[in-house]
Amino acid sequence: MAEFTGMVAFITGAAHGQGRAVALALAKEGANIVAFDVAKNLSYPAYTFGSSDELNSLKQEVEAIGTQCLTVTGDVRVDVDIIRAVKQATATFGRIDILFNNAGICAYGLAHELQEDEWDAMLDINLKGAWLVARRVIPVMIKQQSGVIINNSSIAGLRGMNRLSHYAASKWGLVGLTKSWAIELAPHNIRVNSIHPTGVNTPMNDGLAALEGTTTQAIAERSAGNLLPVPWVEPDDVAGMVLYLTSEKARYITGSQFVLDAGLLTR
């Protein structure tokens, strides 16, 4: 029997990229999936986000694997959207065992040139959004007396980065949430950890390249610094780390930060 058979994973930003890879990896191990995504483009950053078509195709892929997939369109900044999604999840499956707080944005800008609405969007989606989702999922996990929360931070959550101060601030904030939630939720047998990838090969890179008026390869080179000779890691690499941290093998790991950086922080 697959390790996650009968479990339910709630994944934000699930339509493509890292969220989609994690959804498929968990489904292959038997988990039912709640795929939550805004499924539309936003005004900031002005690149292509996940779509309803991608959500639908994810549902088809998960169900072809042999587990169930509930897709919900919503914004992590909008509490009523989250409440609706959690209610649908519990009505459909009766529980939520895993929360992967993955929804996030990235955009470049010098700190003193950022507009206030750009700062607010970054912090609202990447940081506040994670809290808004978790505060609706945590009561479900407390009732079960079990659960795992993984916050998708970044290497930018462990160091400063040029022209990414608002992004780094949001990702550092996730570390604070991770450690605080780990303390609060340990009595309920709920574990909380954060992951910190280097650049990941997702559609976001194409979007950033378009905004910068350059190529995806140039974006990779700009963020170069990995010790291993790769421009970035793959979504499946992130999925592998999430699988481990949500598994029984990691049953005593909580409040920790896990780096998947191809050696970048060592450099």
PyMOL commands that set and color helices and strands:
alter all, ss='L'
color gray80, all
select helices_A, chain A and resi 17-28+52-65+79-93+111-113+116-144+155-157+165-188+203-212+216-222+235-246+248-250
alter helices_A, ss='H'
color red, helices_A
select strands_A, chain A and resi 8-12+32-37+69-73+98-101+147-152+190-197+257-260
alter strands_A, ss='S'
color yellow, strands_A
deselect
rebuild
show_as cartoon
